[in-house]
Amino acid sequence: MTVNSTVDLLHGLSAAATPTNLMWVAIGVLIGTAIGIMPGLGSPSAALAILLPLTLQLNPTTGLIFMAGIYHGAKFAGSTGAILLNIPSEPSSVVLCIDGHELAKQGRAGPALGLSVISGFVASTLGVLALTVAAPLVASLAIDFGPPEFFSLILLGLVLVVTMSGKSRIKGFIAMALGLLAGTVGVDLLSGQQRYTFNSLNLYNGIQFLPMVLGLFAVSEVLINIEKSTKRKVFPVPKKIRDLLPTWEDLRNTKRAIMSGSVVGFFIGCLPGGGSTIASFVSYGVAKNISKHPEKFGNGSLEGVAGPEAANNSEVGGAMIPLLSLGIAGSSSTTVMLAALLIFGVEPGPQLFQQHPEIAWPVIASLYIGNFMLLLLNLPLIPMWVQLLKIPYWILYPFIFTMAIVGAYSERSSMFDVEMMVVVGLIGYGLRKLEIPISPLLMAFVLGPKLELALRQSLVLSDGSPLIFLQRPISLGVLVVGAVAALAAFLVKRHQRGRTHIALPQPSA
Amino acid sequence: MYARGKHVLAGATALLVATLASGCGNSGSGSDASPTPKEFLVDTGAGGGSDIFAREIEKILGDNHITSAHWPVRAITEGDGLGLMAYLRSHSGKNDEIAAFTSKWMVEADAMKNAPASIEDTTPIAELADETQLVAVPTSLGYTTLKQLLDAGRTKQITLVGGSAESVSTLAAVALQQYSHTSWKYLFFHDNGSRISALLRGDAQVMVDSAATFAPEVKAGKLRILAALGAKRVSQFPDAPTLHELGIVIPGLPDQLQFRGIAGPPNMPPKAVKYYQGLLAKMVKTDDWKKYMESQGDTTDFITGDKLTTLLKNFDTSMAPLIAALPEGQ
């Protein structure tokens, strides 16, 4: 950290830490958390959009500080629904459903939530520190990430989807294929042609994420559980407070996942078009590959929660870099922030730090402050959130279903989306009865269109030659890392299978 | 029996809520009297071009006490501009809903076979702003005039980066290629950030868009504006000449490529149209509006009535041959 940026940051902290601004950060964090927990309404960009009219009533510095609080709060809260209810509120929370919800089933919802809060706090802090120190360097790296690099990164993410397919690889591939197919619906950006829209305006922009995720997770979950008795409690809930929070051993065992997730999330977050979705998927795979117990992933591994949640939160600092340094909004959330900046009359970009340091540095400082607010707010509330699991099914599931309907409708004010959600829910119910995993389907649905677009953009650049993926150094590097990781995972699995065979008791003579 | 009762309760609750939710979005009825807009509709999500435009209008009207009514902005993003036009058509005769339209709506409708809606399914109330399109290149390429860029296209491959096949900026680029007898490659991204990154990275050599898109990078010296595709120079970039000043005449290419205005549902009562026009006429005279236009590099162009109808018709006619020449048609 240079002396100048340290001094600027301290000035920024003093400007952000006024009673008024502290109040608005706290309000932003509270509201962001409250909205972020709602299935269907919980994405940070939705929370920011909903509160944009209120934000614009404030002065620019306070308004942006308020937005930073909302962004943080919504990010943190997204994990709660995923872990407790198996309902992700945004794409980046999908990964948490895999191990987080398994932990909840095992009576460890509290430690899972606690770890997501703590790993998020650590990662956010590291992300904001990196933003303060390395913004110009990282900004230029972000520019160098083009279609071939994105293709390689997303391909890495999709390969990881296959490793998450559970016991049956074939069923995982079926799920992935369905997800890829669903992702093709809509008007193609490059050719303008309509694909599987059946000439319906409702499908012009493709199948939306919210109806898909709410259908696959919320509706199918309700349908699956309607078959079972409603008298039982949802999951076992420990009574002692210390069992509702992670232990020191849990924190020790997950520190590698937290650090790797922080790094992955920050770098991917700063890529225009990157975003927390890819960051969380990739960090899950990285955490699994470097873990001492990769066999636990998918069956309730705390590292499977800590890694993606760290990536999800350090992405906050990363996403600010293209926004503040280049005036480029890299995600839907920063697009809303950019809109606020423009309406406030502040032009983000390379000149922002010179022309408006009184806005840039307090916003960065507010991210630090927001972090502490989140820790203070969310950690003590965990025992309360876990009590949700004691609510009987016959109360909980109509509530979930209601929120799902509201969420599906709210994005585009469209009843079609509600209908789509119900249809997808029925399909999801069928898939779950056939034991076909739905997480790979959703991940392929999210990543597939991005992969296809990156592939076609790359082939435009190379006039059809696939060698472009090997000729661009960053793309080649990512492919090599992916290949090494896949090979390492294969060798480790083979080694473990070999040890299992040796350990099996020999039949007596 | 108790368990079954709970199932019934749960199912009934869900059904009730679903029924209530299906009532969401139903608009109320309006009257011929001075209306209070229930919603200010836009076809982009929060932070999109039309969203910002609508919020600025609402803010300026309020700050300048032109109206005390609050115009809440609501996004109807399903189907983009086509979807919003279809929505307006379904609310024929109402006076309490208005929408921020752009010229892109007409291009979308013309580019699609059997488009479900068109601008004729709305009541255009007023055009407000001309968002002059600019041709930008990275400064690292060394081009200082549009002619250099067009000449370079004859000897090497130029790649244009843009938003979609039928965007106004792509059509303008088609016109430039036809004029210079060259053929460019097209690289499309969903968002402006990725497009600017592609330009800075060197994956593309040219981009056509508005002043607000390029301003940060031009001020940082990374991009240069070669030309303004309109009748007048843009205030933010006064050194960028127009096509007319460069002696480049492209028959049929309208001076206004990207413009913004306000429209209502079809068969909107004339009194309501006059009412909104009155408010907007006051708005465009305020200092806040002029400041907003200047910050965006746009020009105020307040056009209503028959003149507006003629403008829209001429735009449609001009764009037709360019749409037909798109790289891969629909």
Interface residues (C-beta under 8 A of the other chain):
Chain A: S45 L48 A49 L52 P53 L56 A142 I143 D144 F145 G146 P147 L189 L190 S191 G192 Q193 Q194 N199 L201 N202 Y204 N205 I226 S229 T230 K231 P272 G273 P322 L326 G327 I328 A329 G330 S332 T335 V336 M337 L338 A339 L342 I343 G345 E347 P348 G349 P350 Q351 W394 Y397 P398 F401 T402 I405 V406 Y409 R412 S413 S414 M415 F416 V418 L453 Q457 V460 L461
Chain B: A3 K6 H7 L9 A10 T13 A14 V17 A18 A21 S22 C24 G25 G45 A46 G47 G48 D51 I52 R55 E56 K59 P72 V73 R74 A75 I76 T77 E78 G79 D80 L82 G83 A86 A111 N114 P116 T159 S164 A165 E166 K185 Y186 L187 F188 F189 H190 D191 N192 G193 S194 I196 S197 A198 L200 R201 D203 A212 A215 P216 E217 K219 A220 K222 S295 L326 P327 E328 G329 Q330
